[in-house]
Amino acid sequence: GPGARAWLDSIVANVIPQKIGRMTLAHSLFPSGSVRSEYTISRMRDGIYGERFYVVGPGAGHDVDWDFFLKNSPRDGSGFVKDVTTQYGVFIVAGPDARKVLEKLADADVSNEAFPWLTMQEIPVGFAPGVRALRVNFVGSLGWELHHPIEYQNHLYDALMQAGQAFDIQLVGMRAMDSMRLEKTYRLWGTDLNAENTVLEAGMDRFVRLNKGDFTGRDALIAQQQKGVPNRFVTIEIEADDADPFGN
Protein backbone atom coordinates (compact mmCIF):
# COMPACT_ATOMS: atom_id res chain seq x y z
CA GLY A 1 0.00 0.00 0.00
CA PRO A 2 1.00 3.68 -0.23
CA GLY A 3 2.14 3.68 3.41
CA ALA A 4 4.04 0.39 3.32
CA ARG A 5 7.47 1.95 2.81
CA ALA A 6 7.11 4.49 5.61
CA TRP A 7 5.85 1.82 7.99
CA LEU A 8 8.67 -0.63 7.23
CA ASP A 9 11.15 2.22 7.55
CA SER A 10 9.93 2.94 11.07
CA ILE A 11 10.43 -0.61 12.36
CA VAL A 12 13.85 -1.54 10.93
CA ALA A 13 17.30 -0.01 11.25
CA ASN A 14 18.32 -0.25 7.58
CA VAL A 15 16.95 1.64 4.57
CA ILE A 16 14.16 0.15 2.46
CA PRO A 17 15.11 -0.74 -1.15
CA GLN A 18 14.03 1.82 -3.73
CA LYS A 19 14.34 -0.04 -7.02
CA ILE A 20 12.12 -2.95 -8.01
CA GLY A 21 14.04 -6.19 -7.53
CA ARG A 22 16.49 -4.81 -4.99
CA MET A 23 16.87 -6.46 -1.60
CA THR A 24 18.24 -5.43 1.78
CA LEU A 25 19.03 -7.12 5.08
CA ALA A 26 17.27 -5.31 7.90
CA HIS A 27 16.69 -5.75 11.62
CA SER A 28 13.79 -4.79 13.81
CA LEU A 29 15.06 -3.71 17.22
CA PHE A 30 13.86 -3.42 20.77
CA PRO A 31 13.98 0.08 22.32
CA SER A 32 17.30 -1.00 23.89
CA GLY A 33 18.83 -1.38 20.42
CA SER A 34 19.06 -5.16 20.70
CA VAL A 35 17.77 -7.35 17.87
CA ARG A 36 14.12 -8.32 17.85
CA SER A 37 14.25 -10.05 14.48
CA GLU A 38 16.05 -10.14 11.12
CA TYR A 39 14.52 -9.87 7.64
CA THR A 40 15.36 -9.72 3.98
CA ILE A 41 13.12 -7.08 2.41
CA SER A 42 12.68 -7.11 -1.38
CA ARG A 43 10.92 -4.45 -3.45
CA MET A 44 8.41 -6.17 -5.71
CA ARG A 45 6.50 -4.83 -8.69
CA ASP A 46 3.78 -2.42 -7.63
CA GLY A 47 0.31 -3.86 -7.10
CA ILE A 48 -3.15 -2.34 -7.32
CA TYR A 49 -2.69 -0.83 -3.85
CA GLY A 50 0.72 0.69 -4.51
CA GLU A 51 4.18 -0.43 -3.46
CA ARG A 52 4.69 -4.07 -2.44
CA PHE A 53 7.49 -5.63 -0.42
CA TYR A 54 8.38 -9.27 0.22
CA VAL A 55 9.57 -9.71 3.80
CA VAL A 56 11.26 -12.96 4.84
CA GLY A 57 12.10 -13.61 8.48
CA PRO A 58 13.44 -16.53 10.54
CA GLY A 59 11.21 -19.59 10.32
CA ALA A 60 11.45 -20.13 14.08
CA GLY A 61 10.30 -16.54 14.66
CA HIS A 62 7.15 -16.70 12.52
CA ASP A 63 4.57 -16.40 15.29
CA VAL A 64 6.48 -13.65 17.10
CA ASP A 65 7.02 -11.68 13.89
CA TRP A 66 3.41 -12.07 12.74
CA ASP A 67 2.16 -10.84 16.11
CA PHE A 68 4.58 -7.90 15.92
CA PHE A 69 3.44 -6.98 12.40
CA LEU A 70 -0.26 -7.18 13.23
CA LYS A 71 0.09 -5.03 16.33
CA ASN A 72 2.21 -2.37 14.62
CA SER A 73 0.85 -2.24 11.05
CA PRO A 74 -0.79 1.00 9.82
CA ARG A 75 -4.21 1.73 11.26
CA ASP A 76 -5.14 4.33 8.63
CA GLY A 77 -5.58 1.88 5.76
CA SER A 78 -2.38 3.03 4.05
CA GLY A 79 -0.85 -0.44 4.14
CA PHE A 80 -1.56 -4.02 5.10
CA VAL A 81 0.39 -7.20 5.77
CA LYS A 82 -0.47 -10.63 4.38
CA ASP A 83 1.03 -13.86 5.73
CA VAL A 84 1.94 -16.14 2.80
CA THR A 85 4.14 -18.54 4.77
CA THR A 86 2.07 -21.65 4.08
CA GLN A 87 1.66 -20.77 0.39
CA TYR A 88 5.37 -21.00 -0.44
CA GLY A 89 8.09 -23.59 -0.05
CA VAL A 90 11.78 -22.72 -0.23
CA PHE A 91 14.73 -24.54 -1.76
CA ILE A 92 18.26 -23.21 -1.38
CA VAL A 93 20.58 -23.97 -4.27
CA ALA A 94 24.12 -23.06 -3.23
CA GLY A 95 27.69 -23.88 -4.15
CA PRO A 96 30.16 -23.11 -6.95
CA ASP A 97 27.95 -24.83 -9.55
CA ALA A 98 24.64 -23.34 -8.36
CA ARG A 99 24.34 -21.09 -11.41
CA LYS A 100 24.95 -23.99 -13.80
CA VAL A 101 22.12 -25.94 -12.19
CA LEU A 102 19.71 -22.99 -12.26
CA GLU A 103 20.58 -22.17 -15.87
CA LYS A 104 19.16 -25.54 -16.90
CA LEU A 105 15.76 -24.80 -15.37
CA ALA A 106 15.16 -21.05 -15.19
CA ASP A 107 13.49 -19.22 -18.04
CA ALA A 108 15.62 -16.16 -17.30
CA ASP A 109 19.17 -14.85 -17.50
CA VAL A 110 20.82 -15.82 -14.20
CA SER A 111 24.27 -14.47 -15.03
CA ASN A 112 25.97 -12.24 -12.49
CA GLU A 113 25.38 -9.22 -14.71
CA ALA A 114 21.65 -9.84 -15.12
CA PHE A 115 21.04 -11.26 -11.64
CA PRO A 116 23.51 -9.67 -9.18
CA TRP A 117 23.82 -10.38 -5.46
CA LEU A 118 21.08 -8.98 -3.20
CA THR A 119 18.44 -8.86 -5.93
CA MET A 120 15.16 -10.70 -6.44
CA GLN A 121 13.31 -11.73 -9.59
CA GLU A 122 10.03 -13.53 -10.17
CA ILE A 123 10.85 -16.14 -12.81
CA PRO A 124 9.63 -19.54 -14.06
CA VAL A 125 11.82 -22.42 -12.87
CA GLY A 126 11.02 -25.74 -14.48
CA PHE A 127 7.22 -25.89 -14.68
CA ALA A 128 6.86 -23.75 -11.55
CA PRO A 129 5.61 -20.25 -12.42
CA GLY A 130 6.19 -17.15 -10.32
CA VAL A 131 9.20 -18.45 -8.39
CA ARG A 132 10.56 -15.65 -6.23
CA ALA A 133 14.27 -16.21 -6.72
CA LEU A 134 16.44 -14.36 -4.18
CA ARG A 135 20.16 -14.06 -4.92
CA VAL A 136 21.16 -14.60 -1.30
CA ASN A 137 21.72 -17.54 1.04
CA PHE A 138 23.00 -18.38 4.50
CA VAL A 139 25.67 -20.85 3.36
CA GLY A 140 28.17 -18.19 2.31
CA SER A 141 28.62 -19.40 -1.28
CA LEU A 142 27.14 -18.59 -4.68
CA GLY A 143 23.46 -19.41 -4.54
CA TRP A 144 19.77 -18.61 -4.61
CA GLU A 145 16.74 -19.05 -2.41
CA LEU A 146 13.88 -20.31 -4.58
CA HIS A 147 10.56 -19.35 -2.98
CA HIS A 148 8.05 -21.35 -4.98
CA PRO A 149 4.28 -21.95 -4.91
CA ILE A 150 3.91 -24.90 -2.54
CA GLU A 151 1.91 -27.01 -5.02
CA TYR A 152 5.00 -27.19 -7.26
CA GLN A 153 7.36 -28.36 -4.52
CA ASN A 154 7.64 -32.04 -5.49
CA HIS A 155 8.14 -31.18 -9.15
CA LEU A 156 10.75 -28.52 -8.45
CA TYR A 157 12.70 -30.79 -6.10
CA ASP A 158 12.85 -33.54 -8.72
CA ALA A 159 13.84 -31.06 -11.42
CA LEU A 160 16.65 -29.56 -9.31
CA MET A 161 18.06 -32.96 -8.38
CA GLN A 162 17.96 -34.11 -12.00
CA ALA A 163 19.58 -30.91 -13.28
CA GLY A 164 22.26 -31.17 -10.62
CA GLN A 165 23.26 -34.79 -11.28
CA ALA A 166 25.97 -33.68 -13.69
CA PHE A 167 27.51 -31.59 -10.89
CA ASP A 168 27.19 -34.23 -8.14
CA ILE A 169 24.45 -32.29 -6.34
CA GLN A 170 23.89 -33.33 -2.71
CA LEU A 171 21.47 -32.53 0.09
CA VAL A 172 22.91 -30.42 2.91
CA GLY A 173 21.67 -30.56 6.49
CA MET A 174 21.10 -27.70 8.90
CA ARG A 175 24.16 -28.49 11.01
CA ALA A 176 26.38 -28.43 7.93
CA MET A 177 24.84 -25.09 6.96
CA ASP A 178 25.55 -23.79 10.47
CA SER A 179 29.20 -24.78 10.11
CA MET A 180 29.52 -23.03 6.75
CA ARG A 181 27.81 -19.85 7.88
CA LEU A 182 30.23 -19.67 10.84
CA GLU A 183 33.16 -19.83 8.41
CA LYS A 184 31.61 -16.82 6.65
CA THR A 185 30.98 -15.06 10.02
CA TYR A 186 27.27 -14.81 9.25
CA ARG A 187 25.30 -14.10 12.43
CA LEU A 188 22.42 -16.37 13.41
CA TRP A 189 19.21 -14.86 14.77
CA GLY A 190 18.38 -16.16 18.23
CA THR A 191 21.98 -16.95 19.17
CA ASP A 192 24.48 -14.42 17.82
CA LEU A 193 21.73 -11.83 17.32
CA ASN A 194 19.70 -11.65 20.51
CA ALA A 195 17.96 -9.42 23.05
CA GLU A 196 21.07 -9.12 25.23
CA ASN A 197 23.37 -7.29 22.80
CA THR A 198 22.72 -4.31 20.57
CA VAL A 199 22.97 -4.57 16.82
CA LEU A 200 26.18 -2.49 17.07
CA GLU A 201 27.70 -4.95 19.55
CA ALA A 202 26.84 -7.69 17.07
CA GLY A 203 29.04 -5.90 14.52
CA MET A 204 26.15 -5.21 12.14
CA ASP A 205 26.95 -1.51 11.77
CA ARG A 206 26.73 -1.62 7.97
CA PHE A 207 23.05 -2.54 8.23
CA VAL A 208 22.21 0.42 10.48
CA ARG A 209 21.36 3.88 9.09
CA LEU A 210 21.16 6.26 12.04
CA ASN A 211 20.75 9.27 9.73
CA LYS A 212 17.66 7.98 7.91
CA GLY A 213 15.16 9.20 10.51
CA ASP A 214 13.43 7.74 13.53
CA PHE A 215 13.07 4.00 14.09
CA THR A 216 12.66 1.82 17.17
CA GLY A 217 15.97 1.53 19.03
CA ARG A 218 17.66 4.50 17.31
CA ASP A 219 18.05 6.62 20.46
CA ALA A 220 19.70 3.77 22.36
CA LEU A 221 22.14 3.13 19.50
CA ILE A 222 23.12 6.80 19.29
CA ALA A 223 23.72 6.89 23.05
CA GLN A 224 25.83 3.74 22.91
CA GLN A 225 27.80 5.02 19.94
CA GLN A 226 28.59 8.24 21.76
CA LYS A 227 29.56 6.44 24.96
CA GLY A 228 31.51 3.71 23.20
CA VAL A 229 30.36 0.26 22.17
CA PRO A 230 31.36 -2.00 25.12
CA ASN A 231 31.41 -5.39 23.34
CA ARG A 232 32.18 -6.64 19.84
CA PHE A 233 31.20 -9.84 18.08
CA VAL A 234 34.21 -11.84 16.88
CA THR A 235 34.69 -15.18 15.16
CA ILE A 236 37.28 -17.44 16.77
CA GLU A 237 39.01 -20.26 14.91
CA ILE A 238 39.77 -23.27 17.11
CA GLU A 239 42.03 -26.13 16.07
CA ALA A 240 40.24 -29.32 17.16
CA ASP A 241 39.61 -32.83 15.88
CA ASP A 242 36.08 -34.22 15.46
CA ALA A 243 34.39 -31.06 16.75
CA ASP A 244 30.86 -29.89 16.03
CA PRO A 245 30.90 -26.07 15.78
CA PHE A 246 27.95 -24.24 17.23
CA GLY A 247 27.42 -20.50 17.53
CA ASN A 248 26.78 -18.29 20.58
N, C-alpha and C positions, 0 to 999 in steps of 0.2 A: 504494500500500500504506500501512499504518498508519505507517510510518517515512519516507514520501516527503517530507513537509514538513520534518522535522528534518534530513534529509539535504540537501535543496536549500538550506535555511537555512545550512548549514555551508560551502557552496561558493560562495555569492554574497554580495555586499556589501549588497544591498537586502533589504527584508522580503518575505516570500512572501504573495501575496494570500489573504485570509481568505474572502471571499464568492465563491460560485459565479458565474462570469462576469467576475470582475475580473481585470485584467491589470497586470503591472508590468514595467518595464525593469530588468534586473539584470546584473551583471558578475561573472564568476569572475576571481579575481586570482591572480597569482603571490605567493609569500611577500614579495616586494619591494613589493607594493602596485600593481604595474603590471598592465595588463589582459591576461588570458589570452583571454577571449572575452566576447561580449555576447549576451544572450538576452531575448526576451519570454517571460514565464512566465504562463500563464493557468490559473486554477482551473476545472476542469471538474466536471461532475456526478460524484458518487461512483460508483465501480464496485463489483464484488463483493469486491474486495480492500481497499476503503477509499478514501481520497482519491486523486484523479487530477489531474495537471497536464500541460499541453501546453507543451512547451519548444521554442522556435524560435530557432535560431542562424544565424550567417552561412553561406551556402551553401558558400563557399570553405573554411570551417573544419570541414566535416562530419567528415572522417576524424579530425582532431585532437580534436574535441569528443567523438566517439563513443568513441575510445580513453580519453579522460579520464573519461567517465561509467562505462565498464566497469571501469576500474581503481579507481574511488573509490565505486562504488555499495555499498549496505549488504550486508554478508556474513551477516547474521543472518536473512535472509528477510523483513525488515520492509518491503522495497520493491524494485521492479525497474524497469528501464528498457527500453523497446521502441523500436527505430528504425523509424519509419514514413515515412521520407523518400521512398522510391520509390512509396509508396501514394497520395501526394497531389501534386497540382499546385497552383500558386498564380497567381492573377491579382490585380493591383493596380488598383483602380478609384479614380482620384483626380482632383480638380479641383472647381471650384465647382458643377458639375452632377452630381457623383458620386451624391448621394442620389437625384436624380431618375431616374437610370439604374437604380439598385438597386431603387427602389420599383416599377418595372415588372416585376421578376423575382422578388423575394424574397417568400415567403409569411410575412412578419413585419413588424412595425412598426419601421422604420429611422429614425424621427424622432430628433432629438437627445435628447428626453426619455426615450424608450424604449431608445435605443441610444447612450449617451454615449461620449465619448472614453475610450480605455483600458479597453474592455470587449470581451468575446467572447461570441458566441452561436452555437449550432449550429442552422442554419435551412435550409430548402429554397430553392434559387435556381434558377429555371427547372425543369428536370426532374432536377436534381442534388440528391439528398437528403444530409442530414448535412454541409452545407458549414460549415466552421468559419470564420465571418466575424469578423475582428479589426478593430476600429475604431482603426486605426493605420496609418501608412505612412511611408515615408522621403522622400517628395516634399515634405512640409511644407504640404500643402493638405488640405482635407476629403477623406476617402477611407477605403477598406476594403481589407484583404487578404482574399481569398477562397480559403481552403485547401479544395480540393475533391477528392473521390475521383478518381483519375487517369483512370478509364474514362469519366468525364463531361467530360473536358477539351475535346474538339472541340465537343461540344454547347454547353457553357457559353461558350466563346469566340464561337461564332456568335450565341448569344442576347444576349451583352453588346454585340457590335458592332451587332446589329439594334436593340436597345433604345436605343443611344446615337446612332443616326443623326440623330435629331431635335435632338441637342445637338452635332452635328459632332464626334463622338468620334474620337480619333486614337490611334495607337500611339506610345509614347514610348520612346526608347532609353535605355540605361544612362548614356551620357555626359550626356544631357539631365537625367536624374534626379540625377546627381552635381552638376550646376550648380545645380539647384533646392534640393538639400539643403544646399549651401554657403550659399545665400542665407538659409536658415533656421538656419544654424550647427549643423546636425546633424553629429555626429562619425561618421566612418567607421571601422569596425573594420579593423585591419591597416595603416592609415595614421595617422589622427589618434589612434586608440586603439591603443597598441602596448606592447611589452615594455620600452621605454626610459623611459616616463614613467608616474607613478602616476595612478590614477584621479582624485586630487585635482588634480594638475597639468593633467589634461585638462579640468578645470572641471566634473566630473560629481558635485560634492558632494551634490546633491539626491537622488542615487541611492545614497548611502552611508549606512548606519545603524550608526554605531560603538557605539551603546548597546544594540544588539539581542542581543549575546552574541558568542561567538567565531566567526570565520570566517577562511579563509585570507587573509593579507595585512593583517589588522586591526592587528596590533602595529606593522607598518611605517608604516601610515597614521597611527596615533596619535603615533608618534615624529616623523613629518614635520610633523604638525599643530602639535605642541608647539614644534618647532624653527623652523617657518616654511616654507610651501610655496615652493620656490625659483623655479618657473616656472609660467606660466599660459597656457592656450590662449586665443588671440584670433582673431577673424575680421577680415581686412583687406580693405577695398574698394579696388580698383585701377581707375583710369580707363584703359581701353585699347581699341583698335579690333581687331576680328577676333581675339579671344583665346579660348583654350580653357581654362577654369578647371579646376584639378586640385588636390586637397587635399594635405596633408602639406608 
